[in-house]
Amino acid sequence: MLFALGTPKAFAALLVSFLLGLMLRAIAIRLTARSLGLADRRESIRPSLREDVDPFGAVAAALGGMGWGHKLSVDEFYRYRSRGRAALVFLSGPLVTIVLGEIIIGAYALAYPNGGLDFLTPGIVLQGVKGDTGPVILLSLGVGLLSFGLLAIIPIPPLDGFGVLYYALRRPGNGIQWMRLWFEEKNLGVLILLICCLFPLPYPFLMRILNALGLVFLRLWG
């Protein structure tokens, strides 16, 4: 997001998209877990800064354009009793932000048919776009939420996509256990993601990944 500091309107909208993504992810995870019988129905679904913000995810958002929320461990659920339901819990957070991001981008496309979606990429938007207040805020908010969900779905710890992958496998092999040891317990996943946020300058590799994942979602409305 620091890339967008030169365009305050875009920066504010991207910051809101990250915070909104954190809130929606937390609510979706808790509500889905409770609805599927994997959590106590008396537990609150309200977001909490202490429980839902990952400091490294916030740093990634500042340096690389978008970040992630607090890690949800695959040990939260009993694997052999609830594989499908647990996978849905991990999927719910990214899915709700992707869908809402697409809805907002669709609203932008309808309100501003000449808004340039044929030429824009997620990376360009995450670096801060210029223009009138309405279109800039709408586009930045939509792409920010979309990027939050797409980043979360990547299947490496500490991202939610790893939980989806873990529970999708009937019998996780040595490769998955190796990933858990190095990427989750030894925080290699966080280190790799932070490196992707920093290098290469001036266009971090993480932004290139989000470009590749998110381009088709923008072109749907072009």
Sine and cosine of phi, psi and omega as CSV:
sin_phi,cos_phi,sin_psi,cos_psi,sin_omega,cos_omega
0.00,0.00,-0.41,0.91,0.01,-1.00
-0.88,0.48,-0.38,0.92,0.07,-1.00
-0.88,0.47,-0.47,0.89,-0.09,-1.00
-1.00,-0.05,0.13,0.99,-0.05,-1.00
-0.87,0.49,-0.47,0.88,0.01,-1.00
-0.95,0.32,-0.24,0.97,0.04,-1.00
-0.82,-0.58,1.00,0.05,-0.15,-0.99
-0.81,0.59,-0.61,0.80,-0.01,-1.00
-0.90,0.43,-0.70,0.72,0.02,-1.00
-0.92,0.40,-0.66,0.75,0.01,-1.00
-0.86,0.50,-0.71,0.70,0.00,-1.00
-0.89,0.46,-0.67,0.74,-0.01,-1.00
-0.92,0.38,-0.62,0.79,0.02,-1.00
-0.93,0.37,-0.62,0.79,0.06,-1.00
-0.89,0.45,-0.70,0.71,0.04,-1.00
-0.88,0.47,-0.63,0.78,-0.01,-1.00
-0.90,0.44,-0.62,0.78,0.03,-1.00
-0.91,0.41,-0.74,0.67,0.00,-1.00
-0.91,0.42,-0.64,0.77,0.04,-1.00
-0.92,0.40,-0.63,0.78,0.06,-1.00
-0.87,0.50,-0.68,0.74,0.05,-1.00
-0.87,0.49,-0.70,0.71,-0.02,-1.00
-0.91,0.41,-0.74,0.68,-0.03,-1.00
-0.90,0.43,-0.65,0.76,0.03,-1.00
-0.87,0.49,-0.73,0.69,-0.02,-1.00
-0.88,0.47,-0.72,0.70,0.00,-1.00
-0.90,0.43,-0.69,0.73,-0.03,-1.00
-0.89,0.45,-0.69,0.72,-0.01,-1.00
-0.89,0.45,-0.74,0.67,-0.06,-1.00
-0.94,0.34,-0.64,0.77,0.00,-1.00
-0.92,0.38,-0.65,0.76,0.02,-1.00
-0.92,0.39,-0.70,0.72,0.02,-1.00
-0.88,0.48,-0.66,0.75,0.00,-1.00
-0.94,0.35,-0.66,0.75,-0.01,-1.00
-0.91,0.41,-0.53,0.85,-0.03,-1.00
-1.00,-0.04,0.13,0.99,0.06,-1.00
0.97,0.23,0.38,0.93,0.00,-1.00
-0.97,-0.24,0.04,1.00,0.03,-1.00
-0.55,-0.84,0.41,-0.91,0.02,-1.00
-0.91,0.42,0.78,-0.62,-0.01,-1.00
-0.91,0.42,-0.27,0.96,0.01,-1.00
-1.00,0.09,-0.19,0.98,0.01,-1.00
-0.95,0.32,0.62,-0.78,0.01,-1.00
-0.95,0.32,0.55,-0.84,0.07,-1.00
-0.98,-0.20,0.08,1.00,-0.04,-1.00
-0.94,0.35,0.63,-0.78,0.05,-1.00
-0.92,0.40,0.42,-0.91,0.02,-1.00
-0.66,-0.75,0.77,-0.64,0.00,-1.00
-0.85,0.52,-0.67,0.75,-0.05,-1.00
-0.91,0.41,-0.60,0.80,-0.09,-1.00
-1.00,-0.04,-0.37,0.93,-0.18,-0.98
-0.92,-0.40,-0.22,0.98,0.02,-1.00
-0.99,-0.13,0.79,-0.61,0.10,-0.99
-0.99,-0.17,0.87,-0.50,-0.03,-1.00
-0.83,0.56,-0.64,0.77,0.01,-1.00
-0.93,0.36,-0.58,0.82,0.06,-1.00
-0.90,0.43,-0.60,0.80,0.04,-1.00
-0.93,0.37,-0.63,0.78,0.06,-1.00
-0.89,0.45,-0.67,0.74,0.02,-1.00
-0.88,0.48,-0.64,0.77,0.02,-1.00
-0.88,0.47,-0.63,0.78,-0.01,-1.00
-0.95,0.32,-0.66,0.75,-0.13,-0.99
-1.00,-0.05,-0.54,0.84,-0.13,-0.99
-0.93,-0.36,-0.01,1.00,0.04,-1.00
0.96,-0.27,-0.52,0.85,0.03,-1.00
-0.36,-0.93,0.46,-0.89,-0.05,-1.00
-0.77,-0.64,-0.30,-0.95,-0.08,-1.00
-0.69,-0.73,0.19,-0.98,0.00,-1.00
-1.00,-0.07,-0.02,-1.00,-0.02,-1.00
-0.86,0.50,0.68,-0.73,-0.08,-1.00
-0.89,0.46,0.73,-0.69,0.14,-0.99
-0.98,-0.22,0.90,-0.43,-0.09,-1.00
-0.97,0.24,0.57,-0.82,0.05,-1.00
-0.93,0.36,-0.24,0.97,0.03,-1.00
-0.98,0.19,-0.03,1.00,0.01,-1.00
-0.91,0.42,-0.42,0.91,-0.11,-0.99
-0.80,-0.60,0.43,-0.90,0.06,-1.00
-0.98,0.20,0.92,-0.40,-0.16,-0.99
-0.86,0.52,-0.74,0.67,-0.17,-0.98
-0.99,0.11,0.01,1.00,0.06,-1.00
-0.93,-0.37,-0.26,0.97,-0.17,-0.99
-0.48,-0.88,0.64,0.77,-0.07,-1.00
-0.83,0.55,-0.80,0.60,-0.05,-1.00
-0.90,0.44,-0.68,0.73,-0.01,-1.00
-0.92,0.39,-0.63,0.78,0.02,-1.00
-0.91,0.42,-0.65,0.76,0.04,-1.00
-0.87,0.50,-0.63,0.78,0.03,-1.00
-0.91,0.42,-0.58,0.82,0.04,-1.00
-0.89,0.46,-0.73,0.68,0.01,-1.00
-0.91,0.41,-0.55,0.83,-0.03,-1.00
-0.97,0.23,-0.44,0.90,-0.15,-0.99
-0.88,0.47,-0.65,0.76,-0.02,-1.00
-0.89,0.45,-0.82,0.57,0.05,-1.00
-0.86,0.51,-0.64,0.77,-0.08,-1.00
-0.90,0.44,-0.69,0.72,-0.06,-1.00
-0.92,0.39,-0.57,0.82,0.01,-1.00
-0.97,0.25,-0.58,0.81,0.05,-1.00
-0.90,0.44,-0.71,0.70,-0.02,-1.00
-0.90,0.44,-0.72,0.70,0.00,-1.00
-0.91,0.41,-0.63,0.78,0.05,-1.00
-0.87,0.49,-0.68,0.73,0.02,-1.00
-0.91,0.42,-0.61,0.79,0.04,-1.00
-0.89,0.46,-0.69,0.73,-0.01,-1.00
-0.92,0.38,-0.66,0.75,0.05,-1.00
-0.90,0.44,-0.63,0.78,0.07,-1.00
-0.88,0.47,-0.65,0.76,0.06,-1.00
-0.90,0.44,-0.63,0.78,0.05,-1.00
-0.89,0.46,-0.69,0.72,-0.02,-1.00
-0.89,0.45,-0.60,0.80,0.01,-1.00
-0.96,0.28,-0.64,0.77,-0.04,-1.00
-0.97,0.24,-0.51,0.86,-0.04,-1.00
-0.74,-0.67,0.98,0.22,-0.08,-1.00
-0.88,0.47,-0.34,0.94,0.05,-1.00
-0.96,-0.26,0.54,0.84,-0.10,-1.00
-0.99,0.15,0.00,1.00,0.13,-0.99
1.00,0.07,0.35,0.94,0.00,-1.00
-0.90,0.44,-0.37,0.93,0.05,-1.00
-0.93,0.36,-0.32,0.95,-0.10,-0.99
-0.89,-0.46,-0.30,0.95,-0.04,-1.00
-0.99,0.16,0.46,-0.89,0.12,-0.99
-0.81,-0.59,0.34,-0.94,0.05,-1.00
-0.83,0.56,-0.62,0.79,-0.01,-1.00
-0.89,0.46,-0.65,0.76,0.03,-1.00
-0.89,0.46,-0.69,0.72,-0.02,-1.00
-0.92,0.39,-0.65,0.76,-0.01,-1.00
-0.92,0.39,-0.34,0.94,0.07,-1.00
-1.00,0.07,-0.12,0.99,0.05,-1.00
0.98,-0.21,0.92,-0.39,0.03,-1.00
-0.98,-0.18,0.42,-0.91,0.00,-1.00
-0.95,-0.31,0.36,-0.93,0.02,-1.00
0.55,-0.84,-0.26,-0.97,0.03,-1.00
-0.92,0.39,0.39,-0.92,-0.12,-0.99
-0.86,0.51,-0.76,0.65,-0.07,-1.00
-0.84,0.54,-0.84,0.54,-0.01,-1.00
-0.89,0.46,-0.62,0.78,-0.01,-1.00
-0.90,0.45,-0.72,0.69,-0.02,-1.00
-0.91,0.41,-0.70,0.71,-0.03,-1.00
-0.90,0.44,-0.73,0.69,-0.02,-1.00
-0.92,0.40,-0.70,0.71,-0.03,-1.00
-0.91,0.41,-0.65,0.76,0.02,-1.00
-0.90,0.43,-0.71,0.71,-0.02,-1.00
-0.91,0.42,-0.73,0.68,-0.01,-1.00
-0.93,0.37,-0.57,0.82,0.05,-1.00
-0.88,0.47,-0.73,0.68,0.03,-1.00
-0.91,0.42,-0.67,0.75,0.05,-1.00
-0.86,0.51,-0.71,0.70,-0.02,-1.00
-0.91,0.41,-0.61,0.79,0.05,-1.00
-0.85,0.52,-0.74,0.68,-0.02,-1.00
-0.93,0.36,-0.64,0.77,-0.01,-1.00
-0.93,0.38,-0.62,0.78,0.07,-1.00
-0.90,0.44,-0.67,0.74,-0.04,-1.00
-0.90,0.44,-0.44,0.90,-0.10,-1.00
-0.99,0.11,-0.14,0.99,0.04,-1.00
-0.90,0.43,0.76,-0.65,-0.17,-0.99
-1.00,0.09,0.85,0.52,0.17,-0.99
-0.71,-0.70,0.57,-0.82,0.11,-0.99
-0.89,0.46,0.61,-0.79,0.19,0.98
-0.99,-0.10,0.34,0.94,-0.11,-0.99
-0.99,0.11,0.41,-0.91,-0.08,-1.00
-0.90,0.44,-0.45,0.90,-0.02,-1.00
-0.87,0.50,-0.47,0.88,0.04,-1.00
-0.91,0.40,-0.62,0.78,0.04,-1.00
-0.90,0.44,-0.63,0.77,0.05,-1.00
-0.89,0.46,-0.72,0.70,0.01,-1.00
-0.89,0.45,-0.70,0.71,-0.05,-1.00
-0.86,0.50,-0.70,0.71,-0.04,-1.00
-0.99,0.11,-0.24,0.97,0.08,-1.00
-0.97,0.24,-0.41,0.91,0.00,-1.00
-0.99,0.12,0.74,-0.67,0.01,-1.00
-0.91,0.41,-0.70,0.72,0.02,-1.00
-0.70,-0.71,0.99,-0.12,0.01,-1.00
-0.85,0.53,0.79,-0.62,-0.04,-1.00
-1.00,0.03,-0.23,-0.97,-0.04,-1.00
-0.90,0.44,-0.54,0.84,0.00,-1.00
-0.88,0.47,-0.68,0.73,0.01,-1.00
-0.92,0.39,-0.65,0.76,0.03,-1.00
-0.91,0.41,-0.58,0.82,0.07,-1.00
-0.90,0.43,-0.67,0.74,0.04,-1.00
-0.88,0.47,-0.64,0.77,0.01,-1.00
-0.90,0.44,-0.67,0.74,-0.03,-1.00
-0.91,0.42,-0.78,0.62,-0.14,-0.99
-1.00,0.05,-0.69,0.73,-0.09,-1.00
-0.99,0.16,-0.54,0.84,-0.06,-1.00
-0.99,-0.15,-0.86,0.52,-0.10,-0.99
-0.96,0.29,-0.60,0.80,0.00,-1.00
-0.99,-0.13,0.10,0.99,0.12,-0.99
0.88,0.48,0.46,0.89,0.06,-1.00
-0.92,0.40,-0.56,0.83,0.02,-1.00
-0.88,0.48,-0.70,0.71,0.04,-1.00
-0.88,0.47,-0.69,0.73,-0.01,-1.00
-0.88,0.48,-0.71,0.71,0.00,-1.00
-0.89,0.46,-0.68,0.73,0.00,-1.00
-0.90,0.43,-0.65,0.76,0.02,-1.00
-0.92,0.38,-0.61,0.79,0.07,-1.00
-0.89,0.46,-0.65,0.76,0.03,-1.00
-0.90,0.43,-0.42,0.91,0.04,-1.00
-0.98,0.21,-0.39,0.92,-0.12,-0.99
-0.99,-0.16,-0.50,0.87,-0.13,-0.99
-0.77,-0.63,0.43,-0.90,-0.23,0.97
-0.99,0.16,0.51,-0.86,0.06,-1.00
-0.99,0.13,0.51,-0.86,0.07,1.00
-1.00,-0.10,0.25,0.97,-0.07,-1.00
-0.79,-0.61,1.00,-0.03,-0.14,-0.99
-0.84,0.54,0.49,-0.87,-0.02,-1.00
-0.89,0.46,-0.53,0.85,0.03,-1.00
-0.87,0.49,-0.62,0.79,0.02,-1.00
-0.93,0.38,-0.54,0.84,0.06,-1.00
-0.93,0.38,-0.60,0.80,0.06,-1.00
-0.90,0.44,-0.71,0.70,0.01,-1.00
-0.90,0.43,-0.55,0.84,0.10,-0.99
-0.87,0.50,-0.75,0.66,-0.04,-1.00
-0.90,0.43,-0.64,0.77,-0.03,-1.00
-0.97,0.24,-0.57,0.82,-0.16,-0.99
-0.99,-0.13,-0.19,0.98,-0.08,-1.00
-0.85,0.52,-0.69,0.72,-0.05,-1.00
-0.90,0.44,-0.52,0.86,0.01,-1.00
-0.94,0.35,-0.53,0.85,0.08,-1.00
-0.97,0.26,-0.63,0.78,-0.05,-1.00
-0.92,0.38,-0.36,0.93,0.06,-1.00
-0.85,0.52,-0.49,0.87,-0.06,-1.00
-0.97,-0.25,0.02,1.00,-0.06,-1.00
-0.98,0.22,0.00,0.00,0.00,0.00
